[in-house]
Amino acid sequence: MSALSLDLRGGLEDLLGDLWYARKRGDLGRLALLSYCEVRRWARLAGEEGLAEHSSEMITHSPHASREEFLEQVDELIVELEEVRHRVPDTLGSRNG
């Protein structure tokens, strides 16, 4: 695995940890920041444009009807990130190594 792959893998692990912690605490502001800024940044670096677009739309597309709706979307984003985490070594290693 290349150094870039390892950096992206570590960044993803940290990002998921931050999301889970904020989700557990119900910190909506932190979840919005992580979802829009950090997930989008990481996804672009990793070449995961669909994930970057999803994280952006989640925050900018329209207001959420309720706290629960926002949290459901955060949960969906976390699931997407978990799925990417299982692909990162194979995908990035073959692209960069």
N, C-alpha and C positions, 0 to 999 in steps of 0.2 A: 504494500500500500504506500502511495507517495506521501510526501510531507503535506501537500495540499489536502489530500484525502483525510489524513489524520487531523489536521486543523479543522476541517469542515465537520468531521465526525465529533470532535471534542466540542465544537461550537453548537452542534445539534443537541448533544447530551446536556450541555449547560442550558440551552434554550428550553428544552423539554422540562428540565428541573425547575427553572424559573416559572414556566407556565403552570406546572402542577402545583407549585407552592402558592402562587397567586390564586389559582382556581380553588384550592383547598381553603384559603382564607377569604374567598369571595371578594378579592380586591379588584373591582371592575376597572378602575383607572389603570392599574398595572397591567391587567389583562389586555386592555385596549392598546396600551403602549407597546407591549410585547408583540401582540398580534399584528399591529400595523407596521411598526418600525423594525423590530428585530426579526420576526419571521420573514418579512418581505426581503430584508437585507440578506439574511442567510440563504433564502431560496434563490435569490438572484446569483449569489456567489456560487451556489451549487448547481446552477443551471436548471433549477426546478421552476420554470416560468409559470406553470399552472398554479403551483402553490403560492408563488409571489402574487399572482393576480387574485387568487382567492382571498388571501390575507388583506389585500388592499380593498377589494370590494366589500369585505365584511365590515369595514369601518367607514368607508366613504360612500357606498352605494345609496343607502337610505337609513333613516333612524330606525332603531329597533323598537318594536312594539312594547317590549317588556324586558326586565332583567333576565327572566328565564329564557327568552328567545336569544338574547345575547350569549348567555352561558351555554346554550345548546350549540350555537355556532362556534364558540370557543372549543367545546368538546369535539366537534367535528374537525376543527383545525388540528387539535392535538392528535386525533386518530390519524389524520393525513401525515403529520410529522412522524408518528410512530411507524407508519408504513414506509416512509422514506428512510427512516433509520435502519430498517431491515435491508434496504437496497444500497445504502451509501457505500459500503466497502466494495461491492461488486461494480456498481455503476461508476463511481469516481475513480476507483483503481484502474479500470480499463480505459478511462478517458485520459488519465494523467500519468499513468505508470507504465 
